[in-house]
Amino acid sequence: MSTSPRAAAALLIIGALIAGVVLGVAGDRAYLHMHRGSRTPPLARLVEHLDSQLHFTPQQKQAVQQIVERHHARMSAISASIRPQMRQEIDSTNAEIEKILNPEQREKFRGISSRMRRHRGPGPR
């Protein structure tokens, strides 16, 4: 059976998407497992890590902390502004994938998508 270049490209893209999702979930779970029970906020851990590598003076450590906090707020604002567009793209991707699945696969795919959404936590609807 011969596969057209277009079909092969579509299968490659779908395979890459699935691999990306699997790797992303695995990486996220590994990160959460490594940092479970850590009471230190992520930004403070970043500053502590940099301090352990660069040996800041107290003034440098304070300045780095302020810089990281200021830029983190900006990055969070940027992320919040594009999150609805990303959600729309994810929903569009999922809808296209569902179109090529049989009913049993579609039901399983919806379950996978639902679990991933719950794992990510609340977000814009």
C-alpha positions, -999 to +999 in steps of 0.1 A: +000+000+000+015+033-011+011+064+010+009+099-006+034+125+005+006+146+020-007+117+041+028+108+052+033+145+062+001+145+082+010+113+100+044+127+108+028+159+122+004+139+143+032+116+155+053+146+165+023+162+183+016+130+203+053+126+211+054+162+223+024+157+245+039+125+260+073+141+266+057+173+280+035+153+305+065+131+315+087+161+320+061+179+340+055+150+362+092+145+367+096+181+377+067+180+401+081+148+416+115+163+421+101+195+438+073+179+458+074+190+493+097+219+485+083+249+504+106+274+486+088+293+458+102+287+423+116+322+420+135+320+453+148+286+441+161+302+410+179+329+429+193+304+454+206+283+425+223+313+409+237+323+442+252+288+448+269+290+413+279+326+412+285+334+450+266+367+451+273+394+476+243+402+498+236+433+477+239+413+444+215+387+457+189+413+467+193+430+433+189+397+414+159+388+435+142+422+425+152+418+389+137+382+387+105+393+404+100+423+382+106+404+350+085+374+362+055+397+366+060+409+330+064+374+317+032+363+335+013+392+320+025+382+285+016+346+291-019+356+303-024+377+272-016+348+248-032+320+268-066+323+251-050+321+217-031+290+227-062+274+241-080+281+208-051+265+189-051+234+212-089+231+208-086+234+170-059+208+169-080+184+191-111+189+169-091+181+138-076+150+154-111+139+165-123+140+129-100+113+119-107+089+148-133+062+150-159+066+178-139+044+203-107+062+196-125+096+199-139+087+233-104+076+246-089+108+231-114+129+249-105+112+282-068+118+276-075+155+268-097+158+299-070+143+322-044+166+307-066+196+313-072+186+349-034+180+354-026+215+341-051+230+365-076+258+360-072+281+331-092+304+309-123+288+294 
